[in-house]
Amino acid sequence: NIAMVAAGGNIDKIIPLYINSAMPTWFVYLFMLTLLSAAMSTSSSQFHAMGTAIGRDLFEKTLLKGKRTDLTVLATRLGITIGVIIAVILAYNLPPGIVAIATAMFFGLCASTFLAVYGGALFWRGMTKAGAISGMLTGFFTTALWFLFIHKKEAEAIGLCKALFGVPTLLGRPWTVVDPVVVAPLLSILVAVIVSLFTAKVPAGHVEKCFKYMGGRKAA
């Protein structure tokens, strides 16, 4: 609470405030250069990922049905440009403290979406394509809905629940303080396992090839 008051209510300023107050000047410069380097590398990879998704996945694979064309590179560059423009607009218009909240939401979505599939790919030979997709969708939408309508911190900040239903959250305590990462991954794993048990299995040869060098065990 003291840190929040000192930072003017903006949680994004807590660490910079601490660095400026508690560290020597030379460390502040070193910290900012390190932070800038990390931000540039992360931004570069994120913008290229967005451009590839637009140019390769959306344009070439979806719109052109997989047909190869030189326009894919142009579409990718346009996707990167659009991503940069949107990022700049959001940076100037989003409220203070949104970076910390958005980061927590992003990693929560990633964990809930990919944990079941990642674990199944590494340790369970019975995972099927339908099970993996079902688990991913369950984790993603459970987390998204939990952030929007149940978890108090994000639901109040976003305001969608208030606008639609007239209340800040749909459920009361203790659910409003339970992070979706506690609930969504478990549901994702459960759905992935159940769907995998009742859907077409992956060919045994393909499973053996995937697990060939994991622990030296052969597929059952």
MDTraj code that builds the backbone (N, CA, C; nanometers):
import mdtraj as md
import numpy as np

residues = "ASN ILE ALA MET VAL ALA ALA GLY GLY ASN ILE ASP LYS ILE ILE PRO LEU TYR ILE ASN SER ALA MET PRO THR TRP PHE VAL TYR LEU PHE MET LEU THR LEU LEU SER ALA ALA MET SER THR SER SER SER GLN PHE HIS ALA MET GLY THR ALA ILE GLY ARG ASP LEU PHE GLU LYS THR LEU LEU LYS GLY LYS ARG THR ASP LEU THR VAL LEU ALA THR ARG LEU GLY ILE THR ILE GLY VAL ILE ILE ALA VAL ILE LEU ALA TYR ASN LEU PRO PRO GLY ILE VAL ALA ILE ALA THR ALA MET PHE PHE GLY LEU CYS ALA SER THR PHE LEU ALA VAL TYR GLY GLY ALA LEU PHE TRP ARG GLY MET THR LYS ALA GLY ALA ILE SER GLY MET LEU THR GLY PHE PHE THR THR ALA LEU TRP PHE LEU PHE ILE HIS LYS LYS GLU ALA GLU ALA ILE GLY LEU CYS LYS ALA LEU PHE GLY VAL PRO THR LEU LEU GLY ARG PRO TRP THR VAL VAL ASP PRO VAL VAL VAL ALA PRO LEU LEU SER ILE LEU VAL ALA VAL ILE VAL SER LEU PHE THR ALA LYS VAL PRO ALA GLY HIS VAL GLU LYS CYS PHE LYS TYR MET GLY GLY ARG LYS ALA ALA".split()
xyz = np.array([
    [0.0815, -0.1201, 0.0000],
    [0.0000, 0.0000, 0.0000],
    [0.0861, 0.1267, 0.0000],
    [0.1937, 0.1252, 0.0777],
    [0.2833, 0.2403, 0.0822],
    [0.3464, 0.2634, -0.0548],
    [0.3881, 0.1532, -0.1183],
    [0.4487, 0.1652, -0.2518],
    [0.3487, 0.2187, -0.3523],
    [0.2239, 0.1754, -0.3441],
    [0.1206, 0.2229, -0.4361],
    [0.0962, 0.3720, -0.4189],
    [0.0932, 0.4183, -0.2926],
    [0.0735, 0.5614, -0.2666],
    [0.1905, 0.6421, -0.3207],
    [0.3131, 0.5934, -0.2962],
    [0.4324, 0.6641, -0.3436],
    [0.4379, 0.6702, -0.4955],
    [0.3841, 0.5659, -0.5620],
    [0.3848, 0.5615, -0.7090],
    [0.2632, 0.6300, -0.7698],
    [0.1832, 0.6951, -0.6868],
    [0.0661, 0.7656, -0.7373],
    [-0.0435, 0.6738, -0.7856],
    [-0.0490, 0.5513, -0.7326],
    [-0.1516, 0.4560, -0.7731],
    [-0.1192, 0.3790, -0.8993],
    [-0.0055, 0.4058, -0.9617],
    [0.0340, 0.3380, -1.0853],
    [0.1340, 0.2277, -1.0516],
    [0.0892, 0.1020, -1.0560],
    [0.1768, -0.0086, -1.0176],
    [0.2941, -0.0255, -1.1130],
    [0.2833, 0.0277, -1.2357],
    [0.3946, 0.0183, -1.3299],
    [0.5142, 0.1036, -1.2866],
    [0.4925, 0.1993, -1.1957],
    [0.5998, 0.2896, -1.1542],
    [0.6690, 0.2461, -1.0252],
    [0.6232, 0.1364, -0.9648],
    [0.6784, 0.0962, -0.8357],
    [0.8259, 0.0576, -0.8469],
    [0.8597, -0.0292, -0.9434],
    [0.9999, -0.0715, -0.9592],
    [1.0895, 0.0453, -1.0018],
    [1.0506, 0.1267, -1.1027],
    [1.1346, 0.2438, -1.1354],
    [1.1535, 0.3376, -1.0167],
    [1.0486, 0.3567, -0.9369],
    [1.0607, 0.4429, -0.8194],
    [1.1595, 0.3856, -0.7191],
    [1.1536, 0.2552, -0.6997],
    [1.2467, 0.1903, -0.6072],
    [1.3914, 0.2017, -0.6573],
    [1.4111, 0.1788, -0.7858],
    [1.5465, 0.1877, -0.8429],
    [1.6032, 0.3281, -0.8273],
    [1.5225, 0.4293, -0.8570],
    [1.5691, 0.5680, -0.8470],
    [1.5974, 0.6095, -0.7033],
    [1.5228, 0.5518, -0.6086],
    [1.5356, 0.5932, -0.4692],
    [1.6446, 0.5177, -0.3941],
    [1.6635, 0.3907, -0.4260],
    [1.7493, 0.3057, -0.3436],
    [1.8840, 0.2727, -0.4068],
    [1.8999, 0.2962, -0.5365],
    [2.0216, 0.2552, -0.6046],
    [2.1068, 0.3756, -0.6470],
    [2.2380, 0.3529, -0.6617],
    [2.3242, 0.4627, -0.7081],
    [2.2947, 0.4985, -0.8533],
    [2.3395, 0.6169, -0.8947],
    [2.3072, 0.6689, -1.0277],
    [2.3577, 0.5777, -1.1385],
    [2.4790, 0.5246, -1.1231],
    [2.5351, 0.4398, -1.2278],
    [2.4508, 0.3138, -1.2489],
    [2.3924, 0.2626, -1.1382],
    [2.3080, 0.1435, -1.1504],
    [2.1772, 0.1766, -1.2219],
    [2.1250, 0.2972, -1.1994],
    [2.0022, 0.3395, -1.2676],
    [2.0220, 0.3389, -1.4183],
    [2.1359, 0.3941, -1.4645],
    [2.1648, 0.3941, -1.6085],
    [2.1801, 0.2517, -1.6620],
    [2.2534, 0.1679, -1.5866],
    [2.2731, 0.0293, -1.6286],
    [2.1395, -0.0447, -1.6337],
    [2.0556, -0.0222, -1.5336],
    [1.9246, -0.0877, -1.5287],
    [1.8386, -0.0452, -1.6474],
    [1.8380, 0.0843, -1.6791],
    [1.7559, 0.1332, -1.7891],
    [1.8053, 0.0808, -1.9236],
    [1.9378, 0.0724, -1.9415],
    [1.9918, 0.0167, -2.0664],
    [1.9553, -0.1309, -2.0802],
    [1.9654, -0.2043, -1.9709],
    [1.9273, -0.3462, -1.9730],
    [1.7793, -0.3624, -2.0028],
    [1.6981, -0.2783, -1.9393],
    [1.5531, -0.2832, -1.9611],
    [1.5182, -0.2492, -2.1056],
    [1.5859, -0.1480, -2.1607],
    [1.5608, -0.1090, -2.2990],
    [1.5995, -0.2206, -2.3954],
    [1.7115, -0.2873, -2.3685],
    [1.7547, -0.3979, -2.4546],
    [1.6534, -0.5118, -2.4515],
    [1.6068, -0.5443, -2.3323],
    [1.5071, -0.6511, -2.3204],
    [1.3770, -0.6131, -2.3905],
    [1.3366, -0.4867, -2.3759],
    [1.2129, -0.4410, -2.4403],
    [1.2243, -0.4451, -2.5922],
    [1.3398, -0.4064, -2.6454],
    [1.3593, -0.4058, -2.7907],
    [1.3584, -0.5474, -2.8476],
    [1.4249, -0.6404, -2.7800],
    [1.4279, -0.7777, -2.8303],
    [1.2906, -0.8427, -2.8228],
    [1.2188, -0.8163, -2.7128],
    [1.0843, -0.8726, -2.6984],
    [0.9893, -0.8132, -2.8008],
    [0.9948, -0.6809, -2.8176],
    [0.9073, -0.6152, -2.9153],
    [0.9341, -0.6673, -3.0557],
    [1.0621, -0.6843, -3.0897],
    [1.0974, -0.7340, -3.2229],
    [1.0375, -0.8717, -3.2482],
    [1.0528, -0.9619, -3.1524],
    [1.0002, -1.0977, -3.1712],
    [0.8479, -1.0977, -3.1766],
    [0.7841, -1.0139, -3.0936],
    [0.6384, -1.0083, -3.0930],
    [0.5832, -0.9519, -3.2241],
    [0.6439, -0.8464, -3.2746],
    [0.5963, -0.7870, -3.3997],
    [0.6188, -0.8810, -3.5184],
    [0.7314, -0.9525, -3.5177],
    [0.7550, -1.0488, -3.6252],
    [0.6578, -1.1667, -3.6164],
    [0.6248, -1.2076, -3.4935],
    [0.5262, -1.3155, -3.4775],
    [0.3898, -1.2713, -3.5293],
    [0.3501, -1.1469, -3.4996],
    [0.2222, -1.0958, -3.5495],
    [0.2228, -1.0857, -3.7015],
    [0.3345, -1.0370, -3.7565],
    [0.3440, -1.0264, -3.9019],
    [0.3374, -1.1608, -3.9704],
    [0.4047, -1.2606, -3.9119],
    [0.4019, -1.3953, -3.9693],
    [0.2624, -1.4553, -3.9601],
    [0.1933, -1.4313, -3.8483],
    [0.0570, -1.4824, -3.8335],
    [-0.0348, -1.4244, -3.9407],
    [-0.0179, -1.2956, -3.9698],
    [-0.1019, -1.2314, -4.0711],
    [-0.0605, -1.2733, -4.2114],
    [0.0697, -1.2688, -4.2395],
    [0.1174, -1.2989, -4.3745],
    [0.1121, -1.4461, -4.4105],
    [0.1542, -1.5311, -4.3182],
    [0.1619, -1.6748, -4.3464],
    [0.0318, -1.7476, -4.3142],
    [-0.0135, -1.7345, -4.1895],
    [-0.1296, -1.8116, -4.1453],
    [-0.2604, -1.7587, -4.2028],
    [-0.2813, -1.6272, -4.1912],
    [-0.4087, -1.5700, -4.2360],
    [-0.4138, -1.5531, -4.3875],
    [-0.3117, -1.4898, -4.4440],
    [-0.3151, -1.4571, -4.5866],
    [-0.2905, -1.5790, -4.6748],
    [-0.1748, -1.6454, -4.6542],
    [-0.1380, -1.7549, -4.7437],
    [-0.2145, -1.8836, -4.7141],
    [-0.2169, -1.9253, -4.5877],
    [-0.2779, -2.0538, -4.5529],
    [-0.4308, -2.0497, -4.5548],
    [-0.4886, -1.9379, -4.5112],
    [-0.6346, -1.9305, -4.5007],
    [-0.6983, -1.8719, -4.6256],
    [-0.6579, -1.7513, -4.6626],
    [-0.7210, -1.6843, -4.7770],
    [-0.6837, -1.7477, -4.9108],
    [-0.5560, -1.7856, -4.9252],
    [-0.5096, -1.8433, -5.0521],
    [-0.5074, -1.9961, -5.0493],
    [-0.5556, -2.0577, -4.9412],
    [-0.5637, -2.2041, -4.9298],
    [-0.4286, -2.2729, -4.9480],
    [-0.3219, -2.2107, -4.8987],
    [-0.1896, -2.2710, -4.9039],
    [-0.1122, -2.2452, -5.0315],
    [-0.1667, -2.1672, -5.1228],
    [-0.0984, -2.1386, -5.2489],
    [0.0186, -2.0451, -5.2255],
    [0.1373, -2.0853, -5.2757],
    [0.2576, -2.0050, -5.2599],
    [0.2508, -1.8804, -5.3475],
    [0.2909, -1.7651, -5.2925],
    [0.2909, -1.6407, -5.3665],
    [0.3935, -1.5453, -5.3079],
    [0.4479, -1.4599, -5.3940],
    [0.5456, -1.3611, -5.3473],
    [0.4809, -1.2524, -5.2619],
    [0.3483, -1.2441, -5.2650],
    [0.2790, -1.1424, -5.1878],
    [0.2778, -1.1725, -5.0378],
    [0.3170, -1.2953, -5.0015],
    [0.3196, -1.3321, -4.8596],
    [0.4157, -1.2423, -4.7821],
    [0.5315, -1.2127, -4.8399],
    [0.6301, -1.1265, -4.7736],
    [0.5722, -0.9863, -4.7538],
    [0.5045, -0.9354, -4.8571],
    [0.4422, -0.8036, -4.8461],
    [0.3342, -0.8021, -4.7378],
    [0.2524, -0.9097, -4.7344],
    [0.1482, -0.9188, -4.6323],
    [0.2088, -0.9260, -4.4917],
    [0.3217, -0.9952, -4.4793],
    [0.3899, -1.0034, -4.3504],
    [0.4405, -0.8665, -4.3060],
    [0.4989, -0.7924, -4.3995],
    [0.5471, -0.6578, -4.3660],
    [0.4325, -0.5650, -4.3277],
    [0.3221, -0.5768, -4.3970],
    [0.2052, -0.4962, -4.3621],
    [0.1525, -0.5349, -4.2238],
    [0.1557, -0.6662, -4.1925],
    [0.1131, -0.7122, -4.0613],
    [0.1992, -0.6549, -3.9504],
    [0.3315, -0.6513, -3.9717],
    [0.4229, -0.5932, -3.8730],
    [0.3925, -0.4444, -3.8545],
    [0.3716, -0.3741, -3.9661],
    [0.3411, -0.2309, -3.9587],
    [0.2117, -0.2054, -3.8827],
    [0.1100, -0.2850, -3.9114],
    [-0.0180, -0.2707, -3.8410],
    [-0.0005, -0.2973, -3.6922],
    [0.0789, -0.4001, -3.6574],
    [0.1037, -0.4316, -3.5171],
    [0.1729, -0.3175, -3.4437],
    [0.2709, -0.2548, -3.5085],
    [0.3420, -0.1414, -3.4473],
    [0.2468, -0.0245, -3.4247],
    [0.1647, 0.0052, -3.5247],
    [0.0700, 0.1176, -3.5133],
    [-0.0291, 0.0940, -3.3991],
    [-0.0834, -0.0270, -3.3915],
    [-0.1784, -0.0586, -3.2847],
    [-0.1110, -0.0486, -3.1480],
    [0.0144, -0.0963, -3.1373],
    [0.0863, -0.0904, -3.0098],
    [0.1072, 0.0542, -2.9647],
    [0.1414, 0.1423, -3.0589],
    [0.1611, 0.2835, -3.0244],
    [0.0300, 0.3475, -2.9789],
    [-0.0789, 0.3181, -3.0502],
    [-0.2097, 0.3735, -3.0122],
    [-0.2502, 0.3272, -2.8722],
    [-0.2311, 0.1977, -2.8444],
    [-0.2650, 0.1453, -2.7126],
    [-0.1788, 0.2070, -2.6029],
    [-0.0492, 0.2284, -2.6322],
    [0.0419, 0.2845, -2.5330],
    [-0.0013, 0.4239, -2.4892],
    [-0.0592, 0.4996, -2.5806],
    [-0.0999, 0.6361, -2.5477],
    [-0.2415, 0.6440, -2.4912],
    [-0.3196, 0.5391, -2.5024],
    [-0.4598, 0.5466, -2.4626],
    [-0.4984, 0.4577, -2.3455],
    [-0.4203, 0.3534, -2.3167],
    [-0.4549, 0.2653, -2.2056],
    [-0.4272, 0.3345, -2.0721],
    [-0.5016, 0.3015, -1.9679],
    [-0.4851, 0.3667, -1.8375],
    [-0.3552, 0.3270, -1.7690],
    [-0.3089, 0.4060, -1.6687],
    [-0.1867, 0.3731, -1.5938],
    [-0.1990, 0.2381, -1.5246],
    [-0.0875, 0.1666, -1.5150],
    [-0.0859, 0.0381, -1.4471],
    [-0.1279, -0.0784, -1.5337],
    [-0.1608, -0.0526, -1.6588],
    [-0.2129, -0.1581, -1.7446],
    [-0.1063, -0.2593, -1.7833],
    [0.0216, -0.2181, -1.7825],
    [0.1286, -0.3085, -1.8251],
    [0.1377, -0.4290, -1.7318],
    [0.1385, -0.4034, -1.6009],
    [0.1473, -0.5130, -1.5045],
    [0.0253, -0.6036, -1.5136],
    [-0.0934, -0.5432, -1.5256],
    [-0.2165, -0.6220, -1.5350],
    [-0.2182, -0.7045, -1.6634],
    [-0.1818, -0.6408, -1.7759],
    [-0.1824, -0.7099, -1.9043],
    [-0.0819, -0.8244, -1.9059],
    [0.0349, -0.8032, -1.8436],
    [0.1362, -0.9087, -1.8378],
    [0.0854, -1.0292, -1.7587],
    [0.0219, -1.0022, -1.6452],
    [-0.0341, -1.1115, -1.5642],
    [-0.1419, -1.1869, -1.6417],
    [-0.2265, -1.1134, -1.7136],
    [-0.3320, -1.1771, -1.7923],
    [-0.2724, -1.2611, -1.9055],
    [-0.1693, -1.2081, -1.9707],
    [-0.1073, -1.2791, -2.0833],
    [-0.0465, -1.4119, -2.0383],
    [0.0300, -1.4083, -1.9293],
    [0.0933, -1.5317, -1.8826],
    [-0.0092, -1.6283, -1.8257],
    [-0.1168, -1.5755, -1.7667],
    [-0.2241, -1.6629, -1.7208],
    [-0.2911, -1.7346, -1.8368],
    [-0.3165, -1.6619, -1.9450],
    [-0.3756, -1.7222, -2.0647],
    [-0.2826, -1.8275, -2.1250],
    [-0.1540, -1.7959, -2.1317],
    [-0.0572, -1.8914, -2.1886],
    [-0.0511, -2.0192, -2.1059],
    [-0.0429, -2.0052, -1.9731],
    [-0.0339, -2.1229, -1.8868],
    [-0.1588, -2.2095, -1.8995],
    [-0.2752, -2.1455, -1.8973],
    [-0.3997, -2.2211, -1.9035],
    [-0.4221, -2.2854, -2.0396],
    [-0.3734, -2.2205, -2.1439],
    [-0.3955, -2.2712, -2.2795],
    [-0.3004, -2.3854, -2.3148],
    [-0.1737, -2.3729, -2.2759],
    [-0.0726, -2.4658, -2.3260],
    [-0.0247, -2.5698, -2.2255],
    [-0.0562, -2.5545, -2.0979],
    [0.0001, -2.6455, -1.9973],
    [-0.0419, -2.7897, -2.0203],
    [-0.1716, -2.8133, -2.0423],
    [-0.2206, -2.9498, -2.0620],
    [-0.1595, -3.0138, -2.1857],
    [-0.1551, -2.9382, -2.2955],
    [-0.1004, -2.9909, -2.4200],
    [0.0494, -3.0168, -2.4071],
    [0.1182, -2.9255, -2.3426],
    [0.2626, -2.9406, -2.3251],
    [0.2950, -3.0630, -2.2404],
    [0.2211, -3.0780, -2.1294],
    [0.2422, -3.1951, -2.0443],
    [0.2079, -3.3245, -2.1158],
    [0.0967, -3.3231, -2.1908],
    [0.0588, -3.4423, -2.2653],
    [0.1592, -3.4787, -2.3722],
    [0.2128, -3.3771, -2.4394],
    [0.3107, -3.4023, -2.5455],
    [0.4387, -3.4641, -2.4902],
    [0.4722, -3.4298, -2.3662],
    [0.5963, -3.4799, -2.3074],
    [0.5808, -3.6146, -2.2373],
    [0.4681, -3.6361, -2.1718],
    [0.4596, -3.7490, -2.0804],
    [0.3449, -3.8475, -2.1069],
    [0.2515, -3.8153, -2.1928],
    [0.1376, -3.9051, -2.2128],
    [0.1203, -3.9399, -2.3599],
    [0.1298, -4.0676, -2.3893],
    [0.1182, -4.1135, -2.5278],
    [-0.0263, -4.1180, -2.5765],
    [-0.1201, -4.1049, -2.4852],
    [-0.2598, -4.1164, -2.5234],
    [-0.3245, -3.9871, -2.5696],
    [-0.2515, -3.8768, -2.5679],
    [-0.3079, -3.7492, -2.6114],
    [-0.3418, -3.7531, -2.7595],
    [-0.4625, -3.7091, -2.7948],
    [-0.5051, -3.7044, -2.9343],
    [-0.5147, -3.5594, -2.9802],
    [-0.5296, -3.5427, -3.1113],
    [-0.5418, -3.4074, -3.1663],
    [-0.6663, -3.3387, -3.1122],
    [-0.7774, -3.4113, -3.1102],
    [-0.9016, -3.3530, -3.0590],
    [-0.8893, -3.3185, -2.9111],
    [-0.8223, -3.4044, -2.8341],
    [-0.8029, -3.3776, -2.6930],
    [-0.7171, -3.2545, -2.6693],
    [-0.6102, -3.2409, -2.7491],
    [-0.5221, -3.1257, -2.7349],
    [-0.5953, -2.9958, -2.7666],
    [-0.6704, -2.9946, -2.8771],
    [-0.7443, -2.8741, -2.9159],
    [-0.8509, -2.8404, -2.8120],
    [-0.9217, -2.9419, -2.7644],
    [-1.0258, -2.9195, -2.6633],
    [-0.9670, -2.8630, -2.5350],
    [-0.8532, -2.9176, -2.4922],
    [-0.7882, -2.8680, -2.3717],
    [-0.7422, -2.7247, -2.3858],
    [-0.6861, -2.6916, -2.5022],
    [-0.6403, -2.5550, -2.5262],
    [-0.7567, -2.4563, -2.5242],
    [-0.8646, -2.4909, -2.5924],
    [-0.9812, -2.4015, -2.5965],
    [-1.0431, -2.3848, -2.4585],
    [-1.0509, -2.4941, -2.3835],
    [-1.1062, -2.4873, -2.2482],
    [-1.0241, -2.3953, -2.1592],
    [-0.8924, -2.4129, -2.1625],
    [-0.8053, -2.3287, -2.0809],
    [-0.8134, -2.1825, -2.1187],
    [-0.8145, -2.1558, -2.2497],
    [-0.8164, -2.0166, -2.2967],
    [-0.9464, -1.9462, -2.2575],
    [-1.0589, -2.0065, -2.2901],
    [-1.1863, -1.9398, -2.2668],
    [-1.2224, -1.9345, -2.1179],
    [-1.1821, -2.0360, -2.0412],
    [-1.2052, -2.0304, -1.8971],
    [-1.1303, -1.9140, -1.8349],
    [-1.0040, -1.8977, -1.8735],
    [-0.9239, -1.7870, -1.8204],
    [-0.9792, -1.6523, -1.8644],
    [-1.0121, -1.6403, -1.9929],
    [-1.0639, -1.5135, -2.0446],
    [-1.1934, -1.4744, -1.9741],
    [-1.2856, -1.5685, -1.9598],
    [-1.4131, -1.5391, -1.8946],
    [-1.3944, -1.5107, -1.7458],
    [-1.2999, -1.5794, -1.6841],
    [-1.2724, -1.5573, -1.5421],
    [-1.2184, -1.4160, -1.5200],
    [-1.1285, -1.3724, -1.6079],
    [-1.0762, -1.2361, -1.5990],
    [-1.1863, -1.1328, -1.6207],
    [-1.2750, -1.1593, -1.7144],
    [-1.3766, -1.0605, -1.7524],
    [-1.4914, -1.0503, -1.6522],
    [-1.5266, -1.1638, -1.5896],
    [-1.6506, -1.1645, -1.5121],
    [-1.6386, -1.2098, -1.3665],
    [-1.5242, -1.2638, -1.3244],
    [-1.5155, -1.3190, -1.1880],
    [-1.4014, -1.2582, -1.1059],
    [-1.2788, -1.2649, -1.1581],
    [-1.1642, -1.2151, -1.0810],
    [-1.1741, -1.0637, -1.0664],
    [-1.1868, -1.0170, -0.9434],
    [-1.2247, -0.8789, -0.9160],
    [-1.1273, -0.7772, -0.9755],
    [-0.9986, -0.8018, -0.9608],
    [-0.8989, -0.7030, -1.0029],
    [-0.9105, -0.6711, -1.1512],
    [-0.9158, -0.7731, -1.2358],
    [-0.9244, -0.7501, -1.3799],
    [-1.0666, -0.7138, -1.4229],
    [-1.1667, -0.7768, -1.3627],
    [-1.3053, -0.7509, -1.4021],
    [-1.3437, -0.6053, -1.3778],
    [-1.3022, -0.5494, -1.2638],
    [-1.3319, -0.4095, -1.2354],
    [-1.2548, -0.3161, -1.3266],
    [-1.1297, -0.3504, -1.3574],
    [-1.0486, -0.2653, -1.4441],
    [-1.1030, -0.2632, -1.5871],
    [-1.1464, -0.3780, -1.6369],
    [-1.1983, -0.3864, -1.7737],
    [-1.3391, -0.3268, -1.7817],
    [-1.4230, -0.3572, -1.6851],
    [-1.5553, -0.2963, -1.6781],
    [-1.6625, -0.3598, -1.7642],
    [-1.6317, -0.4693, -1.8337],
    [-1.7307, -0.5327, -1.9207],
    [-1.8451, -0.5928, -1.8404],
    [-1.8127, -0.6583, -1.7293],
    [-1.9157, -0.7193, -1.6456],
    [-2.0102, -0.6123, -1.5915],
    [-1.9565, -0.5001, -1.5484],
    [-2.0379, -0.3898, -1.4981],
    [-2.1287, -0.3351, -1.6071],
    [-2.0753, -0.3230, -1.7287],
    [-2.1535, -0.2683, -1.8386],
    [-2.2661, -0.3621, -1.8811],
    [-2.2418, -0.4927, -1.8756],
    [-2.3418, -0.5890, -1.9224],
    [-2.4437, -0.6258, -1.8142],
    [-2.3964, -0.6431, -1.6913],
    [-2.4832, -0.6974, -1.5873],
    [-2.5070, -0.6029, -1.4697],
    [-2.4403, -0.4884, -1.4687],
    [-2.4607, -0.3909, -1.3625],
    [-2.3919, -0.4219, -1.2321],
    [-2.3071, -0.5258, -1.2299],
    [-2.2319, -0.5628, -1.1093],
    [-2.0848, -0.5781, -1.1476],
    [-1.9923, -0.5525, -1.0538],
    [-1.8492, -0.5627, -1.0877],
    [-1.8035, -0.7046, -1.1185],
    [-1.8616, -0.8047, -1.0496],
    [-1.8293, -0.9455, -1.0742],
    [-1.9561, -1.0289, -1.0620],
    [-1.9588, -1.1411, -1.1316],
    [-2.0778, -1.2268, -1.1279],
    [-2.0850, -1.3121, -1.0021],
    [-1.9693, -1.3440, -0.9441],
    [-1.9660, -1.4248, -0.8229],
    [-1.9055, -1.3445, -0.7096],
    [-1.9393, -1.3819, -0.5866],
    [-1.8829, -1.3155, -0.4706],
    [-1.7618, -1.3897, -0.4169],
    [-1.7166, -1.3484, -0.3005],
    [-1.6040, -1.4160, -0.2366],
    [-1.6407, -1.5598, -0.2025],
    [-1.5439, -1.6528, -0.2053],
    [-1.4004, -1.6295, -0.2273],
    [-1.3589, -1.6297, -0.3736],
    [-1.4547, -1.6499, -0.4660],
    [-1.4180, -1.6658, -0.6066],
    [-1.3550, -1.5400, -0.6664],
    [-1.3910, -1.4229, -0.6182],
    [-1.3389, -1.2990, -0.6758],
    [-1.1897, -1.2803, -0.6524],
    [-1.1336, -1.3525, -0.5560],
    [-0.9900, -1.3408, -0.5292],
    [-0.9126, -1.4647, -0.5735],
    [-0.9825, -1.5609, -0.6322],
    [-0.9158, -1.6817, -0.6824],
    [-0.8666, -1.6553, -0.8243],
    [-0.7360, -1.6655, -0.8442],
    [-0.6789, -1.6411, -0.9762],
    [-0.7209, -1.7519, -1.0723],
    [-0.7518, -1.7166, -1.1985],
    [-0.7935, -1.8196, -1.2946],
    [-0.6896, -1.9275, -1.3195],
    [-0.5619, -1.8967, -1.2929],
    [-0.4582, -1.9972, -1.3153],
    [-0.4727, -2.1141, -1.2178],
    [-0.5512, -2.0958, -1.1104],
    [-0.5779, -2.2044, -1.0177],
    [-0.6851, -2.2981, -1.0728],
    [-0.7785, -2.2440, -1.1503],
    [-0.8941, -2.3196, -1.1982],
    [-0.8764, -2.3677, -1.3422],
    [-0.8399, -2.2760, -1.4310],
    [-0.8394, -2.3057, -1.5749],
    [-0.7463, -2.4197, -1.6160],
    [-0.6211, -2.4260, -1.5693],
    [-0.5352, -2.5377, -1.6105],
    [-0.5908, -2.6742, -1.5710],
    [-0.6541, -2.6819, -1.4522],
    [-0.7119, -2.8090, -1.4088],
    [-0.8263, -2.8508, -1.5007],
    [-0.9125, -2.7554, -1.5376],
    [-1.0211, -2.7868, -1.6307],
    [-0.9656, -2.8245, -1.7675],
    [-0.8600, -2.7542, -1.8102],
    [-0.7983, -2.7830, -1.9395],
    [-0.7437, -2.9253, -1.9441],
    [-0.6739, -2.9654, -1.8381],
    [-0.6176, -3.1008, -1.8316],
    [-0.7289, -3.2046, -1.8289],
    [-0.8324, -3.1796, -1.7495],
    [-0.9441, -3.2728, -1.7376],
    [-1.0136, -3.2931, -1.8718],
    [-1.0425, -3.1841, -1.9426],
    [-1.1085, -3.1933, -2.0734],
    [-1.0186, -3.2630, -2.1743],
    [-0.8893, -3.2304, -2.1734],
    [-0.7959, -3.2925, -2.2678],
    [-0.7899, -3.4438, -2.2486],
    [-0.7875, -3.4878, -2.1236],
    [-0.7802, -3.6308, -2.0951],
    [-0.9102, -3.7006, -2.1362],
    [-1.0251, -3.6452, -2.0989],
    [-1.1540, -3.7080, -2.1296],
    [-1.1760, -3.7169, -2.2807],
    [-1.1514, -3.6073, -2.3517],
    [-1.1700, -3.6078, -2.4974],
    [-1.0734, -3.7044, -2.5636],
    [-0.9492, -3.7108, -2.5151],
    [-0.8505, -3.8016, -2.5739],
    [-0.8896, -3.9478, -2.5562],
    [-0.9551, -3.9784, -2.4457],
    [-0.9968, -4.1159, -2.4201],
    [-1.1093, -4.1621, -2.5122],
    [-1.1846, -4.0691, -2.5670],
    [-1.3010, -4.1048, -2.6484],
    [-1.2903, -4.0611, -2.7939],
    [-1.1713, -4.0248, -2.8390],
    [-1.1517, -3.9849, -2.9789],
    [-1.0443, -4.0714, -3.0437],
    [-1.0347, -4.0600, -3.1741],
    [-0.9431, -4.1440, -3.2518],
    [-0.7987, -4.1263, -3.2055],
    [-0.7305, -4.2380, -3.1854],
    [-0.5935, -4.2357, -3.1371],
    [-0.4951, -4.1995, -3.2480],
    [-0.3829, -4.1448, -3.2062],
    [-0.2741, -4.1167, -3.3005],
    [-0.2092, -4.2491, -3.3397],
    [-0.1738, -4.2684, -3.4684],
    [-0.1114, -4.3944, -3.5099],
    [0.0081, -4.4309, -3.4221],
    [0.0175, -4.5597, -3.3865],
    [0.1220, -4.6055, -3.2952],
    [0.2618, -4.5750, -3.3468],
    [0.2802, -4.5830, -3.4791],
    [0.4116, -4.5540, -3.5360],
    [0.4531, -4.4099, -3.5138],
    [0.3574, -4.3207, -3.5268],
    [0.3873, -4.1787, -3.5059],
    [0.4183, -4.1514, -3.3590],
    [0.3433, -4.2157, -3.2692],
    [0.3681, -4.1993, -3.1255],
    [0.5063, -4.2503, -3.0891],
    [0.5434, -4.3666, -3.1431],
    [0.6750, -4.4244, -3.1154],
    [0.7859, -4.3330, -3.1649],
    [0.7661, -4.2725, -3.2788],
    [0.8667, -4.1809, -3.3343],
    [0.8825, -4.0592, -3.2437],
    [0.7702, -4.0073, -3.1922],
    [0.7746, -3.8892, -3.1063],
    [0.8432, -3.9183, -2.9734],
    [0.8206, -4.0391, -2.9170],
    [0.8729, -4.0730, -2.7855],
    [1.0001, -4.1568, -2.7927],
    [1.0589, -4.1661, -2.9091],
    [1.1720, -4.2566, -2.9316],
    [1.2871, -4.2320, -2.8356],
    [1.3201, -4.1067, -2.8115],
    [1.4376, -4.0762, -2.7306],
    [1.4016, -4.0272, -2.5899],
    [1.2797, -4.0533, -2.5467],
    [1.2379, -4.0101, -2.4138],
    [1.2390, -4.1286, -2.3171],
    [1.3436, -4.1400, -2.2417],
    [1.3522, -4.2412, -2.1366],
    [1.3838, -4.3802, -2.1852],
    [1.4003, -4.3972, -2.3158],
    [1.4371, -4.5267, -2.3691],
    [1.3261, -4.6286, -2.3664],
    [1.1996, -4.5831, -2.3440],
    [1.0876, -4.6760, -2.3375],
    [1.0142, -4.6814, -2.4709],
    [0.9652, -4.7972, -2.5037],
    [0.8874, -4.8140, -2.6258],
    [0.7402, -4.7937, -2.5958],
    [0.6681, -4.7544, -2.7005],
    [0.5245, -4.7334, -2.6835],
    [0.4563, -4.8654, -2.6499],
    [0.3590, -4.8584, -2.5617],
    [0.2870, -4.9797, -2.5224],
    [0.1925, -5.0216, -2.6334],
])
top = md.Topology()
chain = top.add_chain()
for i, resn in enumerate(residues, 1):
    res = top.add_residue(resn, chain, resSeq=i)
    for name in ("N", "CA", "C"):
        top.add_atom(name, md.element.get_by_symbol(name[0]), res)
traj = md.Trajectory(xyz[None], top)
